[in-house]
Amino acid sequence: MIDGLSLIAVKIKWAKPLINTILLISLCIFVFIIFGNTSFAADDTYLIPSLTALIWSLFACSFLYTFPYVPNKTTKNDSLIKRLKNRLLRSYYYVLAIIAAASCFAVLILSFRMITIWLRTYL
């Protein structure tokens, strides 16, 4: 499982600048709407879409910065200390993968609810 996540993270590593840009733009829009005093900020039409983009880009950033560095599996020729260290590191990544899967599911449900509320309110 973590080897597949590592492969995906390595293959889409090119998207880091794009995801960081989306993160920065959505954060600026969100902060501007919350703390701004202009008429654009008074109309909170873009609050939910910017929050949704912010949450997804944070999730994508954490995925892309965490999973490319999963250690390779050890062989039987490696020393006992190296195998134990590698097994401990890989178990840490398994825990991170479970947390990432649960948070992806939670973000998906949250996004669906926020977008349906936004569509009912503003369209």
Backbone bond lengths (Angstrom), bond angles and torsions (degrees), N, CA, C in turn:
res aa  C-N    CA-C-N  psi(-1)  N-CA   C-N-CA  omega(-1)  CA-C   N-CA-C  phi
1 M - - - 1.447 - - 1.530 110.58 -
2 I 1.317 116.99 -48.42 1.462 117.75 -177.45 1.522 111.57 -73.17
3 D 1.334 116.68 -24.82 1.460 118.65 176.09 1.528 110.31 -68.18
4 G 1.323 116.63 -37.62 1.469 120.72 176.26 1.523 111.78 -66.64
5 L 1.324 116.62 -41.42 1.463 119.94 177.03 1.523 111.03 -64.50
6 S 1.325 115.84 -37.83 1.455 119.86 177.71 1.522 110.95 -64.98
7 L 1.326 116.87 -41.35 1.459 121.13 178.61 1.528 111.02 -63.50
8 I 1.329 116.87 -42.07 1.471 120.57 177.94 1.522 110.44 -64.07
9 A 1.320 116.96 -44.45 1.465 120.42 -178.68 1.519 111.76 -64.57
10 V 1.327 117.05 -36.17 1.457 119.91 178.48 1.530 110.87 -70.80
11 K 1.331 116.61 -39.27 1.468 120.01 -177.94 1.524 113.03 -69.21
12 I 1.334 117.82 -31.56 1.470 119.38 -179.78 1.525 111.93 -105.00
13 K 1.315 115.91 24.16 1.466 120.75 177.90 1.530 111.68 -62.66
14 W 1.322 116.60 -24.41 1.462 121.16 179.77 1.529 111.44 -64.52
15 A 1.326 118.53 -19.15 1.455 122.17 -175.62 1.526 113.46 -85.88
16 K 1.330 118.57 -0.31 1.473 120.75 -179.25 1.528 112.85 -56.76
17 P 1.341 119.97 -48.01 1.473 118.11 179.35 1.526 113.08 -63.45
18 L 1.319 117.04 -36.65 1.461 120.67 178.04 1.526 111.20 -65.44
19 I 1.303 116.51 -45.24 1.469 120.58 -179.89 1.523 110.74 -67.41
20 N 1.331 117.61 -38.46 1.470 119.82 176.65 1.521 111.39 -65.34
21 T 1.325 117.67 -35.99 1.463 121.38 176.98 1.521 110.90 -66.15
22 I 1.323 116.74 -44.76 1.478 120.44 177.21 1.523 110.19 -62.15
23 L 1.324 116.79 -40.02 1.460 121.11 177.61 1.517 111.02 -60.80
24 L 1.307 117.54 -46.78 1.457 121.41 -178.55 1.531 111.55 -66.46
25 I 1.318 117.37 -43.44 1.468 120.61 -179.69 1.526 110.97 -65.28
26 S 1.327 117.17 -46.10 1.468 119.25 -179.33 1.523 111.37 -67.14
27 L 1.330 117.76 -34.18 1.462 120.53 176.09 1.523 110.81 -66.50
28 C 1.331 117.04 -42.38 1.475 120.19 177.90 1.520 111.61 -62.67
29 I 1.329 116.95 -43.79 1.469 120.10 178.91 1.519 110.18 -63.83
30 F 1.320 117.00 -44.04 1.463 120.80 -179.83 1.524 111.34 -61.63
31 V 1.322 117.44 -47.75 1.467 121.18 179.85 1.520 110.84 -65.56
32 F 1.327 117.27 -39.22 1.453 120.96 179.68 1.532 111.52 -64.35
33 I 1.325 117.09 -39.32 1.464 120.27 178.79 1.529 110.43 -69.69
34 I 1.310 117.69 -40.06 1.464 120.57 -177.83 1.528 111.46 -71.06
35 F 1.339 117.78 -44.45 1.455 120.84 -172.71 1.522 114.71 -106.62
36 G 1.334 118.61 -5.21 1.455 120.81 -177.17 1.518 112.73 -76.33
37 N 1.334 116.66 155.22 1.459 122.06 179.95 1.518 112.27 -114.40
38 T 1.315 118.75 13.14 1.453 121.25 -178.20 1.523 110.28 -91.81
39 S 1.314 115.19 175.66 1.462 119.25 -179.90 1.532 111.08 -68.39
40 F 1.337 117.22 -29.75 1.464 120.02 176.26 1.523 110.78 -64.20
41 A 1.313 116.03 -39.69 1.457 120.13 -179.61 1.526 111.36 -75.12
42 A 1.332 117.04 -28.30 1.462 119.72 179.35 1.527 110.81 -68.99
43 D 1.309 116.26 -32.66 1.458 120.98 176.63 1.522 107.55 -91.68
44 D 1.312 116.97 104.77 1.463 120.85 -173.58 1.527 113.28 -86.82
45 T 1.318 116.43 39.19 1.456 121.39 -178.21 1.525 111.77 -62.06
46 Y 1.303 117.83 -37.31 1.452 121.73 -174.50 1.522 113.84 -96.74
47 L 1.316 117.30 10.69 1.463 120.62 -178.51 1.529 111.66 -66.63
48 I 1.305 117.43 -50.64 1.467 120.42 -177.65 1.527 111.92 -67.80
49 P 1.350 119.99 -44.58 1.474 117.11 176.96 1.534 113.39 -62.91
50 S 1.324 117.30 -37.02 1.468 118.32 178.98 1.529 110.87 -69.52
51 L 1.320 117.44 -36.88 1.462 120.22 177.07 1.526 110.97 -66.63
52 T 1.326 117.10 -39.34 1.458 120.70 177.49 1.529 110.96 -64.22
53 A 1.321 116.62 -45.52 1.470 120.24 177.76 1.516 110.98 -63.71
54 L 1.311 117.27 -37.59 1.469 121.42 178.54 1.527 111.11 -63.61
55 I 1.313 116.84 -44.86 1.466 120.73 -179.20 1.529 110.93 -65.11
56 W 1.336 117.38 -45.41 1.463 119.94 -179.15 1.524 111.83 -67.60
57 S 1.312 117.06 -37.66 1.462 118.13 179.55 1.534 111.18 -71.21
58 L 1.335 117.63 -33.49 1.468 119.56 173.26 1.524 111.25 -63.81
59 F 1.325 116.10 -40.94 1.457 119.98 177.61 1.526 110.96 -63.93
60 A 1.322 116.74 -44.37 1.462 120.53 -179.92 1.525 111.28 -65.55
61 C 1.325 117.15 -39.53 1.470 120.20 177.10 1.521 111.25 -62.54
62 S 1.301 116.57 -45.78 1.465 118.62 -179.83 1.528 110.88 -64.39
63 F 1.327 117.32 -35.72 1.458 120.61 177.50 1.528 111.17 -66.49
64 L 1.335 115.91 -46.96 1.463 120.00 -176.12 1.524 113.25 -71.90
65 Y 1.318 117.86 -24.92 1.456 119.70 179.52 1.527 112.94 -92.77
66 T 1.333 118.06 -10.38 1.454 120.92 -177.60 1.528 112.75 -101.73
67 F 1.317 118.24 -50.67 1.454 120.84 -166.42 1.526 117.44 -84.14
68 P 1.319 122.63 -10.49 1.471 117.45 175.72 1.534 113.76 -69.93
69 Y 1.300 118.01 -13.49 1.457 121.50 -173.09 1.520 113.70 -105.55
70 V 1.326 117.43 28.03 1.463 120.71 177.35 1.530 108.55 -69.91
71 P 1.328 117.34 129.98 1.473 118.76 -179.39 1.535 111.21 -69.29
72 N 1.318 115.73 148.74 1.466 121.25 178.52 1.522 110.22 -69.99
73 K 1.323 115.27 160.78 1.459 119.76 176.85 1.519 109.55 -70.36
74 T 1.315 115.43 148.33 1.457 119.75 -179.99 1.522 110.01 -88.73
75 T 1.294 115.11 162.25 1.462 120.97 176.07 1.529 108.98 -106.06
76 K 1.305 115.73 172.62 1.473 119.44 179.75 1.521 112.27 -72.94
77 N 1.321 116.32 -14.25 1.459 119.63 179.42 1.527 112.90 -80.80
78 D 1.323 117.46 -14.43 1.466 120.93 -179.71 1.532 109.91 -73.57
79 S 1.316 115.46 158.44 1.464 119.90 -179.26 1.528 110.50 -72.61
80 L 1.310 114.57 162.61 1.461 120.75 -178.10 1.526 111.19 -62.24
81 I 1.318 117.33 -41.59 1.464 121.30 -179.52 1.534 110.38 -63.21
82 K 1.324 115.90 -43.19 1.464 119.69 -179.98 1.521 111.15 -65.47
83 R 1.339 117.00 -39.56 1.470 119.87 178.58 1.526 111.36 -66.55
84 L 1.338 117.41 -40.26 1.468 120.21 178.54 1.526 111.44 -66.56
85 K 1.322 115.46 -41.68 1.466 119.66 178.61 1.524 110.57 -63.61
86 N 1.313 116.51 -43.15 1.453 120.78 180.00 1.528 110.95 -66.83
87 R 1.314 117.23 -39.88 1.465 120.73 178.78 1.533 110.80 -65.26
88 L 1.320 116.53 -38.47 1.460 120.63 177.42 1.534 111.16 -65.34
89 L 1.330 116.42 -44.34 1.470 120.13 177.67 1.519 111.68 -63.73
90 R 1.323 116.86 -42.35 1.465 119.65 179.79 1.531 111.48 -67.32
91 S 1.338 117.59 -33.98 1.470 119.21 176.67 1.521 110.59 -67.20
92 Y 1.327 116.80 -34.72 1.465 120.96 174.47 1.532 110.21 -61.13
93 Y 1.324 117.28 -42.92 1.457 120.90 178.24 1.531 111.60 -69.09
94 Y 1.330 118.09 -31.86 1.466 120.08 174.23 1.525 110.93 -63.25
95 V 1.319 116.61 -42.26 1.469 120.14 177.35 1.530 109.96 -63.08
96 L 1.334 116.63 -42.91 1.465 120.02 176.69 1.527 112.17 -62.41
97 A 1.324 116.77 -36.38 1.461 120.55 178.37 1.526 111.51 -66.80
98 I 1.311 117.05 -38.93 1.464 120.57 177.31 1.523 110.24 -66.45
99 I 1.314 116.40 -42.22 1.467 120.26 176.83 1.524 110.71 -63.89
100 A 1.326 117.33 -40.13 1.464 120.95 178.73 1.517 111.33 -65.43
101 A 1.323 118.05 -39.72 1.461 120.75 178.35 1.528 111.08 -66.20
102 A 1.308 116.69 -42.88 1.471 120.06 178.94 1.525 111.05 -66.27
103 S 1.335 116.69 -41.50 1.463 118.81 179.57 1.528 111.42 -69.94
104 C 1.325 118.07 -32.97 1.464 120.47 175.97 1.525 110.12 -63.90
105 F 1.310 116.84 -42.68 1.457 120.87 177.18 1.528 111.05 -63.39
106 A 1.316 116.76 -42.49 1.467 120.44 179.34 1.525 111.31 -66.71
107 V 1.320 117.35 -41.00 1.465 120.99 179.11 1.522 110.23 -66.93
108 L 1.322 117.28 -36.16 1.457 120.79 177.63 1.521 111.04 -63.41
109 I 1.313 117.65 -46.04 1.467 121.24 178.31 1.529 110.50 -64.99
110 L 1.325 117.07 -44.80 1.458 121.26 179.13 1.529 111.40 -61.60
111 S 1.307 117.16 -42.36 1.465 121.02 179.27 1.517 110.99 -64.24
112 F 1.311 116.47 -43.30 1.459 120.12 179.09 1.526 110.67 -61.00
113 R 1.310 117.19 -44.40 1.467 120.25 179.46 1.522 112.23 -66.91
114 M 1.328 117.23 -42.00 1.467 119.72 -179.48 1.530 111.24 -66.22
115 I 1.315 117.08 -42.22 1.463 119.77 -178.96 1.523 111.07 -68.48
116 T 1.333 118.88 -37.75 1.469 119.13 177.27 1.527 111.14 -66.62
117 I 1.317 117.78 -38.20 1.472 120.27 175.82 1.525 110.07 -64.31
118 W 1.312 117.28 -42.99 1.464 121.62 179.66 1.524 110.84 -63.73
119 L 1.318 117.18 -42.24 1.467 119.88 179.64 1.522 111.84 -66.33
120 R 1.337 117.06 -39.69 1.468 119.41 177.26 1.520 112.54 -67.50
121 T 1.303 117.27 -32.87 1.458 121.23 -176.58 1.511 113.28 -81.17
122 Y 1.322 117.92 -43.96 1.442 120.26 -169.32 1.514 115.48 -108.67
123 L 1.303 119.15 -6.49 1.469 119.50 178.43 1.504 112.61 -117.80
